[in-house]
Amino acid sequence: YEIIGDIRGPGLAIGIELVKNKESKKPAVSEANEIVKKGLEKGVIFGISKYGNMGNVIKIKPSLTITDAEIEKTLSVFETCVYEVNKTIEKEGV
């Protein structure tokens, strides 16, 4: 997805940086908030990093006891949320 600028982190504790433009790396703050909101509506809690007061990095930090099924659900919900937000961006021509 064009909105994903970078993915980083150790193991399952990861941060997904969202950008409006991959070249300029302009932070996609409102889009990150929308993905977190949509995730919550679908039963998955994502965090947002406020590092540097940008708020465009979504955090996924599962418990150490997470099951394979829970990992699959989390990633499926995340992809669905990114798809929905990305589709909105494409319609708006951002």
Buried (B, 14 or more C-beta within 10 A) or exposed (E): EEBBBEEEEEEEEBBBBBBBEEEEEEBBBBBBBBBBEBBEEEEBEBEBBEEEEBBBBBBBEBEEEEEEEEEEBBEEBBEBBBEEBBEEBEEEEE
